[in-house]
Amino acid sequence: MYLLGFDVGSSSVKASIIDAKNGHTIGTAFSPKVEMPMTAVKSGWAEQEPQAWWDNAKIALQEVLHSNPIKKDEIAAIGISYQMHGLVCVDKDKKVLRPSIIWCDSRAVNIGELACRDIGESTCLDHLLNSPGNFTASKLKWVKENEPKIFEKIDKIMLPGDWLAMKLTGEICTTASGLSEGMFWDFRSKKVADFLMKHYGFSNSLIPNIVPTFSNQGQLTASAAAELGLKAGIPISYRAGDQPNNAFSLNVLEPGEIAATAGTSGVVYGVSGDVRYDTHSRVNTFAHVNYTSENTRLGVLLCVNGTGILNSWLKKNIAGTLGYAEMNSVAAKAPIGADGLVMLPFGNGAERLFEGNDVGAQMHNLNFNIHNQSHIFRAAQEGIVFSFKYGMDIMSDIGINPSVIRAGKANMFLSPIFRETLAGVTGATIELYNTDGAQGAARGAGIGCGIYASAKEAFAGLQKLETIEPDKSKAAQYEAAYKSWESKL
C-alpha cells in the first residue's frame, strides 16, 4: 500500500510516493526540469496558469511510476502541498477566469495597507493576527477594482492547492488553515472573517466549503484517474500550504517546536498554542495543519527574502570556479566572527522583518590588510544565520522558544559552518532529516484517510540524518559576533 503526495511550487511540481507500511520513499520526481513559466505583465506582478500545475503534476507522477512499477490500485490516498497566498478564480462551470495571481505578486500591497488603516490595525491584528497586507483577500480586491467584468463571473475563489484538488475530485473545498493564509479567517470568532469580507465588498458565497486539513476531501474522478494513470476513487485526504506543510514534513506540530529552511530565501516556522501576534507584523501567524476550533495550533512564520541568495551571489561573482562545498571549506579557515567582517544579507527586496523596508545587502569593517576570501564567505554565512537569530528573537516575544530546530539536509543546511553557527548562537540543537514537501503531503494523506492513527505512526519512518549540538565552549564567541552584526542594522 502506497501514499502519493504532490507539492505545487511556483518553480515546479513534485510528486513523491511513500510505502505506507514503513514510511520509506519509493520514488520522487519533479517537473519541469527548468522553472515553470511566470508572467509579469507589469513590474511587481507574477501570474501563472493553473493548467501548468496540472500538466506538470501528471508528468512528475508518470516519471515516478515509470521508475517504480507500482500497481495503480495500490495507491491508497493522495495529499497536496501548495504555494501559499495565490488566488484562483473560477466560474460556475469551474472554468478558470484569469491566470492565478501568485504569492510573489505585489500589486495588492497598497490595498492591504489601506484596509488595515480603515478597519483599524488593532482589529486586524486581534482577529486576523496579521495586517491584510498583500495576501489573497487583497489580491481578490484588486480583481474587483480593476477587472470588474471578471469579478462578476466568479463563483468560487481558491488557493492553488484547492484548485489542484478540484481537478482531482471535481469538488471545490478549502481548509481553515488555507483561509487563514489568505486573511479570510477570523481567529476570535473561529469562522470566515465577515468584517474583512464586508469591507472589501465580497459575498461569503465566494468561499468554498470548509473541510478539515486531515479528512476525506473528495475522491479521484474517473476522468482525472485516466489522465494520471491511477484508479478512480482514491481519496484526497490532506492539503496544506507549503510552509505549514514543510513544518509538518519535519513532524513539527506542537507548541515550541520549530522548522527551518534556507534556500534562496529563508524561513523559520514555529508552532504556538496561544492566539498571539507581533504588533509590528514582522512575522506572520497562520492556522497550522493541526489547528481546529478546539485545538489552537498556530504557525508563526518568519520569512527573510535575502538569505541563501547572498551565498549564491558570492558563488557567481566572487568564488570563481569554487563550488558550494569548496566555499564551505574556504570559509572554515576564518575564525568565528570573521575577524570583525560583518555582512547583512538583505539584498533581495523589502523585508517584512524590517516592517517592509529595504535595508539592502551591506558589508562592514572590511580591512584590506586582514580580510580575504575566507572571511567574506564566513561573514556571509554568519550574516544569514544572524538574520534567523534576529527574527527568532521576535518570535520569542510571542512565546516561541525552541530547544530543537528541525530542517531538511539541503541548501544552506549542507554547510557545517551554517549549522554550527545556528546551533551556537541560538543554543538549540539542530536535527537534519531526509524529507521534502511532497513526502510530507503523502504522510498527511495517510493520517487523513486513517491508515495512520497518529502523527507518531506517520513519522515512524522519517530518517534523521544528523544532529548538531551547540558548542557551549564557543557560545560567548558566537554571541559577540552576533552583537557586532546586530549593531549594523
ChimeraX attribute file (.defattr): number of C-alpha atoms within 10 A of each C-alpha:
attribute: neighborCount
match mode: 1-to-1
recipient: residues
	/A:1	14
	/A:2	25
	/A:3	27
	/A:4	29
	/A:5	30
	/A:6	31
	/A:7	31
	/A:8	28
	/A:9	20
	/A:10	20
	/A:11	17
	/A:12	20
	/A:13	29
	/A:14	28
	/A:15	31
	/A:16	27
	/A:17	29
	/A:18	25
	/A:19	19
	/A:20	23
	/A:21	15
	/A:22	14
	/A:23	22
	/A:24	17
	/A:25	19
	/A:26	17
	/A:27	19
	/A:28	23
	/A:29	22
	/A:30	24
	/A:31	23
	/A:32	19
	/A:33	12
	/A:34	9
	/A:35	12
	/A:36	18
	/A:37	15
	/A:38	14
	/A:39	14
	/A:40	12
	/A:41	9
	/A:42	8
	/A:43	9
	/A:44	11
	/A:45	17
	/A:46	22
	/A:47	21
	/A:48	20
	/A:49	18
	/A:50	16
	/A:51	15
	/A:52	16
	/A:53	27
	/A:54	18
	/A:55	15
	/A:56	21
	/A:57	25
	/A:58	21
	/A:59	20
	/A:60	25
	/A:61	27
	/A:62	16
	/A:63	17
	/A:64	20
	/A:65	22
	/A:66	11
	/A:67	13
	/A:68	13
	/A:69	9
	/A:70	15
	/A:71	13
	/A:72	15
	/A:73	13
	/A:74	14
	/A:75	20
	/A:76	21
	/A:77	30
	/A:78	30
	/A:79	34
	/A:80	31
	/A:81	32
	/A:82	29
	/A:83	20
	/A:84	25
	/A:85	26
	/A:86	26
	/A:87	25
	/A:88	25
	/A:89	25
	/A:90	20
	/A:91	16
	/A:92	10
	/A:93	7
	/A:94	17
	/A:95	11
	/A:96	19
	/A:97	15
	/A:98	18
	/A:99	16
	/A:100	22
	/A:101	26
	/A:102	25
	/A:103	19
	/A:104	17
	/A:105	20
	/A:106	17
	/A:107	18
	/A:108	22
	/A:109	16
	/A:110	14
	/A:111	19
	/A:112	22
	/A:113	16
	/A:114	13
	/A:115	19
	/A:116	20
	/A:117	13
	/A:118	10
	/A:119	14
	/A:120	12
	/A:121	17
	/A:122	15
	/A:123	15
	/A:124	21
	/A:125	21
	/A:126	17
	/A:127	20
	/A:128	25
	/A:129	28
	/A:130	27
	/A:131	25
	/A:132	27
	/A:133	22
	/A:134	22
	/A:135	28
	/A:136	29
	/A:137	26
	/A:138	26
	/A:139	26
	/A:140	23
	/A:141	21
	/A:142	20
	/A:143	18
	/A:144	17
	/A:145	12
	/A:146	11
	/A:147	13
	/A:148	12
	/A:149	11
	/A:150	15
	/A:151	21
	/A:152	11
	/A:153	13
	/A:154	19
	/A:155	18
	/A:156	20
	/A:157	24
	/A:158	26
	/A:159	29
	/A:160	27
	/A:161	29
	/A:162	25
	/A:163	28
	/A:164	24
	/A:165	26
	/A:166	22
	/A:167	18
	/A:168	25
	/A:169	23
	/A:170	17
	/A:171	19
	/A:172	21
	/A:173	22
	/A:174	26
	/A:175	23
	/A:176	27
	/A:177	27
	/A:178	28
	/A:179	25
	/A:180	25
	/A:181	26
	/A:182	26
	/A:183	27
	/A:184	25
	/A:185	25
	/A:186	21
	/A:187	21
	/A:188	13
	/A:189	11
	/A:190	13
	/A:191	15
	/A:192	19
	/A:193	21
	/A:194	16
	/A:195	15
	/A:196	23
	/A:197	17
	/A:198	11
	/A:199	12
	/A:200	18
	/A:201	11
	/A:202	17
	/A:203	10
	/A:204	13
	/A:205	11
	/A:206	15
	/A:207	18
	/A:208	18
	/A:209	12
	/A:210	17
	/A:211	16
	/A:212	20
	/A:213	26
	/A:214	22
	/A:215	19
	/A:216	19
	/A:217	26
	/A:218	19
	/A:219	22
	/A:220	26
	/A:221	20
	/A:222	15
	/A:223	15
	/A:224	18
	/A:225	18
	/A:226	12
	/A:227	11
	/A:228	21
	/A:229	15
	/A:230	20
	/A:231	19
	/A:232	19
	/A:233	16
	/A:234	22
	/A:235	23
	/A:236	28
	/A:237	28
	/A:238	31
	/A:239	35
	/A:240	32
	/A:241	25
	/A:242	24
	/A:243	24
	/A:244	31
	/A:245	26
	/A:246	26
	/A:247	29
	/A:248	24
	/A:249	29
	/A:250	28
	/A:251	19
	/A:252	24
	/A:253	24
	/A:254	17
	/A:255	19
	/A:256	18
	/A:257	22
	/A:258	27
	/A:259	28
	/A:260	23
	/A:261	23
	/A:262	25
	/A:263	17
	/A:264	18
	/A:265	17
	/A:266	21
	/A:267	20
	/A:268	26
	/A:269	29
	/A:270	31
	/A:271	29
	/A:272	26
	/A:273	16
	/A:274	13
	/A:275	17
	/A:276	16
	/A:277	22
	/A:278	17
	/A:279	15
	/A:280	16
	/A:281	18
	/A:282	21
	/A:283	25
	/A:284	22
	/A:285	26
	/A:286	28
	/A:287	26
	/A:288	31
	/A:289	27
	/A:290	18
	/A:291	19
	/A:292	16
	/A:293	12
	/A:294	7
	/A:295	10
	/A:296	18
	/A:297	22
	/A:298	27
	/A:299	29
	/A:300	26
	/A:301	24
	/A:302	23
	/A:303	25
	/A:304	27
	/A:305	21
	/A:306	24
	/A:307	30
	/A:308	23
	/A:309	20
	/A:310	24
	/A:311	23
	/A:312	15
	/A:313	11
	/A:314	17
	/A:315	17
	/A:316	13
	/A:317	8
	/A:318	14
	/A:319	18
	/A:320	9
	/A:321	10
	/A:322	13
	/A:323	11
	/A:324	18
	/A:325	12
	/A:326	12
	/A:327	20
	/A:328	21
	/A:329	16
	/A:330	18
	/A:331	25
	/A:332	18
	/A:333	14
	/A:334	19
	/A:335	14
	/A:336	20
	/A:337	21
	/A:338	24
	/A:339	17
	/A:340	19
	/A:341	22
	/A:342	27
	/A:343	26
	/A:344	26
	/A:345	28
	/A:346	23
	/A:347	17
	/A:348	18
	/A:349	15
	/A:350	17
	/A:351	19
	/A:352	18
	/A:353	21
	/A:354	16
	/A:355	12
	/A:356	12
	/A:357	11
	/A:358	15
	/A:359	16
	/A:360	14
	/A:361	15
	/A:362	14
	/A:363	15
	/A:364	13
	/A:365	11
	/A:366	16
	/A:367	11
	/A:368	7
	/A:369	6
	/A:370	11
	/A:371	16
	/A:372	14
	/A:373	15
	/A:374	19
	/A:375	25
	/A:376	22
	/A:377	27
	/A:378	30
	/A:379	29
	/A:380	26
	/A:381	27
	/A:382	30
	/A:383	29
	/A:384	29
	/A:385	27
	/A:386	27
	/A:387	22
	/A:388	23
	/A:389	18
	/A:390	15
	/A:391	20
	/A:392	22
	/A:393	14
	/A:394	17
	/A:395	25
	/A:396	13
	/A:397	12
	/A:398	17
	/A:399	18
	/A:400	21
	/A:401	20
	/A:402	20
	/A:403	14
	/A:404	20
	/A:405	25
	/A:406	25
	/A:407	25
	/A:408	25
	/A:409	20
	/A:410	16
	/A:411	13
	/A:412	24
	/A:413	20
	/A:414	16
	/A:415	19
	/A:416	16
	/A:417	20
	/A:418	21
	/A:419	23
	/A:420	20
	/A:421	25
	/A:422	27
	/A:423	24
	/A:424	24
	/A:425	25
	/A:426	25
	/A:427	17
	/A:428	18
	/A:429	21
	/A:430	24
	/A:431	20
	/A:432	22
	/A:433	18
	/A:434	17
	/A:435	19
	/A:436	22
	/A:437	31
	/A:438	31
	/A:439	33
	/A:440	33
	/A:441	33
	/A:442	35
	/A:443	33
	/A:444	35
	/A:445	31
	/A:446	33
	/A:447	23
	/A:448	26
	/A:449	22
	/A:450	15
	/A:451	18
	/A:452	18
	/A:453	12
	/A:454	12
	/A:455	16
	/A:456	10
	/A:457	17
	/A:458	23
	/A:459	20
	/A:460	12
	/A:461	16
	/A:462	20
	/A:463	14
	/A:464	16
	/A:465	11
	/A:466	12
	/A:467	15
	/A:468	18
	/A:469	17
	/A:470	20
	/A:471	15
	/A:472	13
	/A:473	9
	/A:474	13
	/A:475	17
	/A:476	12
	/A:477	16
	/A:478	24
	/A:479	17
	/A:480	14
	/A:481	23
	/A:482	22
	/A:483	12
	/A:484	15
	/A:485	23
	/A:486	16
	/A:487	8
	/A:488	12
	/A:489	9
